[in-house]
Amino acid sequence: MDELEFMRGRVYGADHDDPAPRSGRRYAELVGGPLDGLLLDVTDRTAPELDDGVVLPTEIGSHGPGGSAVYVPRTPGARHFDWRGDVP
């Protein structure tokens, strides 16, 4: 199993020992970039908060530790968020 296959279906920011999605929660799939295939828990976020996208800290982006990846919904209310780039 390669690293991409290992990460697919895991929840961004979840405990490494229990990274699976939880029932009763809403998730969006991150598409492309360093977090490709991870699920983002959007349960407690409002539509206006998500419409402009999210900036997610990650050590595996082009800026390394301290960097972040930017993901935006394909359309308002979308279940897929597309990568727009990395920021320091």
BAFIVEX-831864 format. One record per atom (N, C-alpha, C): atom name; x, y, z; residue number from 1. Coordinates in nm, 4 decimals, decimal comma. Layout:
<pts>
@name=CA	xx=X	yy=Y	zz=Z	resi=NUM
...
</pts>
This chain:
<pts>
@name=N	xx=0,0850	yy=-0,1172	zz=0,0000	resi=1
@name=CA	xx=0,0000	yy=0,0000	zz=0,0000	resi=1
@name=C	xx=0,0900	yy=0,1240	zz=0,0000	resi=1
@name=N	xx=0,0674	yy=0,2147	zz=-0,0970	resi=2
@name=CA	xx=0,1479	yy=0,3361	zz=-0,1010	resi=2
@name=C	xx=0,0853	yy=0,4440	zz=-0,0118	resi=2
@name=N	xx=0,1571	yy=0,5561	zz=0,0036	resi=3
@name=CA	xx=0,1121	yy=0,6614	zz=0,0954	resi=3
@name=C	xx=-0,0228	yy=0,7204	zz=0,0548	resi=3
@name=N	xx=-0,0447	yy=0,7408	zz=-0,0765	resi=4
@name=CA	xx=-0,1720	yy=0,7975	zz=-0,1206	resi=4
@name=C	xx=-0,2885	yy=0,7048	zz=-0,0896	resi=4
@name=N	xx=-0,2694	yy=0,5766	zz=-0,1124	resi=5
@name=CA	xx=-0,3748	yy=0,4799	zz=-0,0824	resi=5
@name=C	xx=-0,4017	yy=0,4750	zz=0,0674	resi=5
@name=N	xx=-0,2966	yy=0,4856	zz=0,1482	resi=6
@name=CA	xx=-0,3090	yy=0,4822	zz=0,2936	resi=6
@name=C	xx=-0,3912	yy=0,6008	zz=0,3439	resi=6
@name=N	xx=-0,3717	yy=0,7195	zz=0,2841	resi=7
@name=CA	xx=-0,4387	yy=0,8404	zz=0,3307	resi=7
@name=C	xx=-0,5837	yy=0,8486	zz=0,2838	resi=7
@name=N	xx=-0,6184	yy=0,7880	zz=0,1717	resi=8
@name=CA	xx=-0,7527	yy=0,8012	zz=0,1147	resi=8
@name=C	xx=-0,8594	yy=0,7515	zz=0,2136	resi=8
@name=N	xx=-0,9644	yy=0,8297	zz=0,2324	resi=9
@name=CA	xx=-1,0736	yy=0,7917	zz=0,3210	resi=9
@name=C	xx=-1,0499	yy=0,8257	zz=0,4665	resi=9
@name=N	xx=-0,9366	yy=0,8870	zz=0,4966	resi=10
@name=CA	xx=-0,9059	yy=0,9277	zz=0,6333	resi=10
@name=C	xx=-0,9553	yy=1,0708	zz=0,6534	resi=10
@name=N	xx=-0,9847	yy=1,1058	zz=0,7760	resi=11
@name=CA	xx=-1,0347	yy=1,2400	zz=0,8068	resi=11
@name=C	xx=-0,9173	yy=1,3315	zz=0,8425	resi=11
@name=N	xx=-0,9104	yy=1,4463	zz=0,7737	resi=12
@name=CA	xx=-0,8070	yy=1,5458	zz=0,8009	resi=12
@name=C	xx=-0,8139	yy=1,5869	zz=0,9477	resi=12
@name=N	xx=-0,6996	yy=1,5850	zz=1,0150	resi=13
@name=CA	xx=-0,6912	yy=1,6301	zz=1,1538	resi=13
@name=C	xx=-0,7351	yy=1,5277	zz=1,2572	resi=13
@name=N	xx=-0,7792	yy=1,4094	zz=1,2125	resi=14
@name=CA	xx=-0,8253	yy=1,3071	zz=1,3076	resi=14
@name=C	xx=-0,7059	yy=1,2384	zz=1,3745	resi=14
@name=N	xx=-0,7324	yy=1,1758	zz=1,4850	resi=15
@name=CA	xx=-0,6328	yy=1,0975	zz=1,5569	resi=15
@name=C	xx=-0,5808	yy=0,9875	zz=1,4643	resi=15
@name=N	xx=-0,4487	yy=0,9706	zz=1,4594	resi=16
@name=CA	xx=-0,3883	yy=0,8693	zz=1,3713	resi=16
@name=C	xx=-0,4363	yy=0,7285	zz=1,4033	resi=16
@name=N	xx=-0,4728	yy=0,7039	zz=1,5275	resi=17
@name=CA	xx=-0,5184	yy=0,5702	zz=1,5664	resi=17
@name=C	xx=-0,6639	yy=0,5449	zz=1,5294	resi=17
@name=N	xx=-0,7390	yy=0,6507	zz=1,5003	resi=18
@name=CA	xx=-0,8810	yy=0,6370	zz=1,4655	resi=18
@name=C	xx=-0,9188	yy=0,7425	zz=1,3614	resi=18
@name=N	xx=-0,8684	yy=0,7280	zz=1,2369	resi=19
@name=CA	xx=-0,8884	yy=0,8322	zz=1,1361	resi=19
@name=C	xx=-1,0153	yy=0,8184	zz=1,0522	resi=19
@name=N	xx=-1,0989	yy=0,7205	zz=1,0825	resi=20
@name=CA	xx=-1,2169	yy=0,6940	zz=0,9994	resi=20
@name=C	xx=-1,3270	yy=0,7974	zz=1,0220	resi=20
@name=N	xx=-1,4099	yy=0,8178	zz=0,9206	resi=21
@name=CA	xx=-1,5258	yy=0,9060	zz=0,9370	resi=21
@name=C	xx=-1,6196	yy=0,8533	zz=1,0457	resi=21
@name=N	xx=-1,6893	yy=0,9439	zz=1,1107	resi=22
@name=CA	xx=-1,7825	yy=0,9068	zz=1,2179	resi=22
@name=C	xx=-1,9259	yy=0,9281	zz=1,1706	resi=22
@name=N	xx=-2,0110	yy=0,8424	zz=1,2157	resi=23
@name=CA	xx=-2,1517	yy=0,8545	zz=1,1789	resi=23
@name=C	xx=-2,2098	yy=0,9823	zz=1,2390	resi=23
@name=N	xx=-2,3037	yy=1,0419	zz=1,1666	resi=24
@name=CA	xx=-2,3669	yy=1,1643	zz=1,2134	resi=24
@name=C	xx=-2,2886	yy=1,2905	zz=1,1806	resi=24
@name=N	xx=-2,1759	yy=1,2780	zz=1,1125	resi=25
@name=CA	xx=-2,0943	yy=1,3936	zz=1,0744	resi=25
@name=C	xx=-2,1045	yy=1,4147	zz=0,9239	resi=25
@name=N	xx=-2,0788	yy=1,5366	zz=0,8753	resi=26
@name=CA	xx=-2,0781	yy=1,5670	zz=0,7316	resi=26
@name=C	xx=-1,9340	yy=1,5901	zz=0,6880	resi=26
@name=N	xx=-1,8988	yy=1,5360	zz=0,5716	resi=27
@name=CA	xx=-1,7620	yy=1,5461	zz=0,5218	resi=27
@name=C	xx=-1,7590	yy=1,5941	zz=0,3780	resi=27
@name=N	xx=-1,6518	yy=1,6638	zz=0,3439	resi=28
@name=CA	xx=-1,6224	yy=1,6998	zz=0,2060	resi=28
@name=C	xx=-1,4903	yy=1,6318	zz=0,1715	resi=28
@name=N	xx=-1,4780	yy=1,5844	zz=0,0477	resi=29
@name=CA	xx=-1,3542	yy=1,5206	zz=0,0050	resi=29
@name=C	xx=-1,2608	yy=1,6257	zz=-0,0528	resi=29
@name=N	xx=-1,1341	yy=1,6221	zz=-0,0093	resi=30
@name=CA	xx=-1,0325	yy=1,7128	zz=-0,0615	resi=30
@name=C	xx=-0,9752	yy=1,6500	zz=-0,1878	resi=30
@name=N	xx=-0,9706	yy=1,7294	zz=-0,2964	resi=31
@name=CA	xx=-0,9306	yy=1,6767	zz=-0,4266	resi=31
@name=C	xx=-0,8076	yy=1,7523	zz=-0,4772	resi=31
@name=N	xx=-0,7019	yy=1,6784	zz=-0,5063	resi=32
@name=CA	xx=-0,5782	yy=1,7369	zz=-0,5571	resi=32
@name=C	xx=-0,4892	yy=1,7869	zz=-0,4443	resi=32
@name=N	xx=-0,3699	yy=1,8279	zz=-0,4800	resi=33
@name=CA	xx=-0,2770	yy=1,8844	zz=-0,3823	resi=33
@name=C	xx=-0,2296	yy=1,7852	zz=-0,2788	resi=33
@name=N	xx=-0,1671	yy=1,8361	zz=-0,1730	resi=34
@name=CA	xx=-0,1048	yy=1,7490	zz=-0,0742	resi=34
@name=C	xx=-0,2025	yy=1,6688	zz=0,0121	resi=34
@name=N	xx=-0,3265	yy=1,7123	zz=0,0194	resi=35
@name=CA	xx=-0,4246	yy=1,6446	zz=0,1060	resi=35
@name=C	xx=-0,5270	yy=1,5644	zz=0,0253	resi=35
@name=N	xx=-0,4949	yy=1,5366	zz=-0,1001	resi=36
@name=CA	xx=-0,5838	yy=1,4643	zz=-0,1907	resi=36
@name=C	xx=-0,6372	yy=1,3364	zz=-0,1276	resi=36
@name=N	xx=-0,7683	yy=1,3200	zz=-0,1323	resi=37
@name=CA	xx=-0,8319	yy=1,1986	zz=-0,0824	resi=37
@name=C	xx=-0,8726	yy=1,2038	zz=0,0635	resi=37
@name=N	xx=-0,8222	yy=1,3018	zz=0,1390	resi=38
@name=CA	xx=-0,8635	yy=1,3128	zz=0,2787	resi=38
@name=C	xx=-1,0045	yy=1,3703	zz=0,2851	resi=38
@name=N	xx=-1,0720	yy=1,3415	zz=0,3939	resi=39
@name=CA	xx=-1,2058	yy=1,3958	zz=0,4175	resi=39
@name=C	xx=-1,1955	yy=1,5094	zz=0,5178	resi=39
@name=N	xx=-1,2687	yy=1,6162	zz=0,4938	resi=40
@name=CA	xx=-1,2716	yy=1,7302	zz=0,5845	resi=40
@name=C	xx=-1,4068	yy=1,7329	zz=0,6544	resi=40
@name=N	xx=-1,4052	yy=1,7302	zz=0,7864	resi=41
@name=CA	xx=-1,5292	yy=1,7367	zz=0,8645	resi=41
@name=C	xx=-1,5838	yy=1,8789	zz=0,8557	resi=41
@name=N	xx=-1,6997	yy=1,8941	zz=0,7938	resi=42
@name=CA	xx=-1,7618	yy=2,0267	zz=0,7767	resi=42
@name=C	xx=-1,8894	yy=2,0400	zz=0,8583	resi=42
@name=N	xx=-1,9121	yy=1,9486	zz=0,9498	resi=43
@name=CA	xx=-2,0356	yy=1,9436	zz=1,0282	resi=43
@name=C	xx=-2,0660	yy=2,0752	zz=1,0989	resi=43
@name=N	xx=-1,9677	yy=2,1338	zz=1,1640	resi=44
@name=CA	xx=-1,9906	yy=2,2522	zz=1,2463	resi=44
@name=C	xx=-1,9572	yy=2,3830	zz=1,1744	resi=44
@name=N	xx=-1,9394	yy=2,3779	zz=1,0441	resi=45
@name=CA	xx=-1,9077	yy=2,4984	zz=0,9672	resi=45
@name=C	xx=-2,0310	yy=2,5430	zz=0,8892	resi=45
@name=N	xx=-2,0536	yy=2,6723	zz=0,8850	resi=46
@name=CA	xx=-2,1679	yy=2,7255	zz=0,8116	resi=46
@name=C	xx=-2,1330	yy=2,7379	zz=0,6634	resi=46
@name=N	xx=-2,2358	yy=2,7457	zz=0,5804	resi=47
@name=CA	xx=-2,2144	yy=2,7612	zz=0,4360	resi=47
@name=C	xx=-2,1298	yy=2,8846	zz=0,4053	resi=47
@name=N	xx=-2,1589	yy=3,0013	zz=0,4658	resi=48
@name=CA	xx=-2,0746	yy=3,1179	zz=0,4365	resi=48
@name=C	xx=-1,9272	yy=3,0960	zz=0,4737	resi=48
@name=N	xx=-1,9025	yy=3,0219	zz=0,5801	resi=49
@name=CA	xx=-1,7640	yy=2,9930	zz=0,6194	resi=49
@name=C	xx=-1,6934	yy=2,9084	zz=0,5137	resi=49
@name=N	xx=-1,7668	yy=2,8207	zz=0,4495	resi=50
@name=CA	xx=-1,7073	yy=2,7286	zz=0,3529	resi=50
@name=C	xx=-1,7024	yy=2,7845	zz=0,2111	resi=50
@name=N	xx=-1,7910	yy=2,8764	zz=0,1774	resi=51
@name=CA	xx=-1,7998	yy=2,9264	zz=0,0402	resi=51
@name=C	xx=-1,6690	yy=2,9849	zz=-0,0119	resi=51
@name=N	xx=-1,5925	yy=3,0498	zz=0,0740	resi=52
@name=CA	xx=-1,4652	yy=3,1092	zz=0,0317	resi=52
@name=C	xx=-1,3505	yy=3,0092	zz=0,0373	resi=52
@name=N	xx=-1,3784	yy=2,8887	zz=0,0849	resi=53
@name=CA	xx=-1,2748	yy=2,7866	zz=0,0937	resi=53
@name=C	xx=-1,2145	yy=2,7786	zz=0,2324	resi=53
@name=N	xx=-1,1191	yy=2,6888	zz=0,2449	resi=54
@name=CA	xx=-1,0538	yy=2,6660	zz=0,3735	resi=54
@name=C	xx=-0,9032	yy=2,6645	zz=0,3536	resi=54
@name=N	xx=-0,8306	yy=2,7095	zz=0,4542	resi=55
@name=CA	xx=-0,6846	yy=2,7049	zz=0,4559	resi=55
@name=C	xx=-0,6483	yy=2,6037	zz=0,5638	resi=55
@name=N	xx=-0,5839	yy=2,4952	zz=0,5218	resi=56
@name=CA	xx=-0,5565	yy=2,3843	zz=0,6132	resi=56
@name=C	xx=-0,4061	yy=2,3669	zz=0,6343	resi=56
@name=N	xx=-0,3599	yy=2,3790	zz=0,7577	resi=57
@name=CA	xx=-0,2176	yy=2,3582	zz=0,7845	resi=57
@name=C	xx=-0,1751	yy=2,2174	zz=0,7430	resi=57
@name=N	xx=-0,0589	yy=2,2091	zz=0,6794	resi=58
@name=CA	xx=-0,0037	yy=2,0797	zz=0,6414	resi=58
@name=C	xx=0,1478	yy=2,0899	zz=0,6287	resi=58
@name=N	xx=0,2151	yy=1,9860	zz=0,6697	resi=59
@name=CA	xx=0,3605	yy=1,9814	zz=0,6579	resi=59
@name=C	xx=0,4049	yy=1,9207	zz=0,5258	resi=59
@name=N	xx=0,3100	yy=1,8678	zz=0,4472	resi=60
@name=CA	xx=0,3490	yy=1,7984	zz=0,3249	resi=60
@name=C	xx=0,3209	yy=1,8800	zz=0,1992	resi=60
@name=N	xx=0,2899	yy=2,0090	zz=0,2140	resi=61
@name=CA	xx=0,2697	yy=2,0964	zz=0,0992	resi=61
@name=C	xx=0,4035	yy=2,1487	zz=0,0481	resi=61
@name=N	xx=0,3989	yy=2,2335	zz=-0,0509	resi=62
@name=CA	xx=0,5220	yy=2,2844	zz=-0,1127	resi=62
@name=C	xx=0,6031	yy=2,3745	zz=-0,0199	resi=62
@name=N	xx=0,5441	yy=2,4258	zz=0,0880	resi=63
@name=CA	xx=0,6162	yy=2,5116	zz=0,1815	resi=63
@name=C	xx=0,6651	yy=2,4371	zz=0,3049	resi=63
@name=N	xx=0,6399	yy=2,3065	zz=0,3117	resi=64
@name=CA	xx=0,6876	yy=2,2256	zz=0,4241	resi=64
@name=C	xx=0,6223	yy=2,2643	zz=0,5556	resi=64
@name=N	xx=0,6894	yy=2,2330	zz=0,6671	resi=65
@name=CA	xx=0,6335	yy=2,2657	zz=0,7982	resi=65
@name=C	xx=0,5996	yy=2,4143	zz=0,8080	resi=65
@name=N	xx=0,4830	yy=2,4438	zz=0,8617	resi=66
@name=CA	xx=0,4379	yy=2,5813	zz=0,8751	resi=66
@name=C	xx=0,3546	yy=2,6290	zz=0,7572	resi=66
@name=N	xx=0,3481	yy=2,5492	zz=0,6507	resi=67
@name=CA	xx=0,2706	yy=2,5866	zz=0,5336	resi=67
@name=C	xx=0,1270	yy=2,5389	zz=0,5435	resi=67
@name=N	xx=0,0472	yy=2,5827	zz=0,4481	resi=68
@name=CA	xx=-0,0937	yy=2,5446	zz=0,4438	resi=68
@name=C	xx=-0,1356	yy=2,5186	zz=0,2997	resi=68
@name=N	xx=-0,2434	yy=2,4446	zz=0,2840	resi=69
@name=CA	xx=-0,3019	yy=2,4175	zz=0,1530	resi=69
@name=C	xx=-0,4400	yy=2,4823	zz=0,1488	resi=69
@name=N	xx=-0,4731	yy=2,5414	zz=0,0346	resi=70
@name=CA	xx=-0,6012	yy=2,6102	zz=0,0168	resi=70
@name=C	xx=-0,6923	yy=2,5217	zz=-0,0678	resi=70
@name=N	xx=-0,8134	yy=2,4964	zz=-0,0168	resi=71
@name=CA	xx=-0,9139	yy=2,4173	zz=-0,0879	resi=71
@name=C	xx=-1,0436	yy=2,4967	zz=-0,0943	resi=71
@name=N	xx=-1,1097	yy=2,4937	zz=-0,2107	resi=72
@name=CA	xx=-1,2368	yy=2,5656	zz=-0,2275	resi=72
@name=C	xx=-1,3433	yy=2,4693	zz=-0,2805	resi=72
@name=N	xx=-1,4686	yy=2,4898	zz=-0,2402	resi=73
@name=CA	xx=-1,5751	yy=2,4021	zz=-0,2902	resi=73
@name=C	xx=-1,5934	yy=2,4203	zz=-0,4407	resi=73
@name=N	xx=-1,6230	yy=2,3108	zz=-0,5106	resi=74
@name=CA	xx=-1,6463	yy=2,3191	zz=-0,6557	resi=74
@name=C	xx=-1,7630	yy=2,4108	zz=-0,6872	resi=74
@name=N	xx=-1,8672	yy=2,3990	zz=-0,6105	resi=75
@name=CA	xx=-1,9852	yy=2,4844	zz=-0,6201	resi=75
@name=C	xx=-2,0332	yy=2,5064	zz=-0,4771	resi=75
@name=N	xx=-2,1143	yy=2,6080	zz=-0,4517	resi=76
@name=CA	xx=-2,1650	yy=2,6264	zz=-0,3149	resi=76
@name=C	xx=-2,2330	yy=2,4981	zz=-0,2645	resi=76
@name=N	xx=-2,1970	yy=2,4577	zz=-0,1452	resi=77
@name=CA	xx=-2,2543	yy=2,3377	zz=-0,0860	resi=77
@name=C	xx=-2,1964	yy=2,2074	zz=-0,1388	resi=77
@name=N	xx=-2,0907	yy=2,2156	zz=-0,2175	resi=78
@name=CA	xx=-2,0322	yy=2,0958	zz=-0,2789	resi=78
@name=C	xx=-1,9728	yy=2,0009	zz=-0,1757	resi=78
@name=N	xx=-1,9677	yy=1,8741	zz=-0,2138	resi=79
@name=CA	xx=-1,9059	yy=1,7716	zz=-0,1290	resi=79
@name=C	xx=-1,7618	yy=1,7442	zz=-0,1698	resi=79
@name=N	xx=-1,7132	yy=1,8181	zz=-0,2697	resi=80
@name=CA	xx=-1,5740	yy=1,8079	zz=-0,3129	resi=80
@name=C	xx=-1,5114	yy=1,9468	zz=-0,3078	resi=80
@name=N	xx=-1,3941	yy=1,9547	zz=-0,2447	resi=81
@name=CA	xx=-1,3194	yy=2,0799	zz=-0,2373	resi=81
@name=C	xx=-1,1920	yy=2,0616	zz=-0,3192	resi=81
@name=N	xx=-1,1697	yy=2,1493	zz=-0,4157	resi=82
@name=CA	xx=-1,0540	yy=2,1399	zz=-0,5043	resi=82
@name=C	xx=-0,9382	yy=2,2250	zz=-0,4520	resi=82
@name=N	xx=-0,8188	yy=2,1704	zz=-0,4694	resi=83
@name=CA	xx=-0,6954	yy=2,2380	zz=-0,4266	resi=83
@name=C	xx=-0,6703	yy=2,3584	zz=-0,5158	resi=83
@name=N	xx=-0,6365	yy=2,4709	zz=-0,4550	resi=84
@name=CA	xx=-0,6057	yy=2,5933	zz=-0,5298	resi=84
@name=C	xx=-0,4599	yy=2,6340	zz=-0,5153	resi=84
@name=N	xx=-0,3874	yy=2,5704	zz=-0,4272	resi=85
@name=CA	xx=-0,2457	yy=2,6020	zz=-0,4104	resi=85
@name=C	xx=-0,2039	yy=2,5960	zz=-0,2656	resi=85
@name=N	xx=-0,0743	yy=2,6162	zz=-0,2456	resi=86
@name=CA	xx=-0,0170	yy=2,6154	zz=-0,1118	resi=86
@name=C	xx=0,0258	yy=2,7563	zz=-0,0767	resi=86
@name=N	xx=0,0219	yy=2,7883	zz=0,0509	resi=87
@name=CA	xx=0,0648	yy=2,9182	zz=0,1000	resi=87
@name=C	xx=0,1583	yy=2,8964	zz=0,2175	resi=87
@name=N	xx=0,2532	yy=2,9900	zz=0,2346	resi=88
@name=CA	xx=0,3486	yy=2,9743	zz=0,3476	resi=88
@name=C	xx=0,2799	yy=2,9949	zz=0,4821	resi=88
</pts>
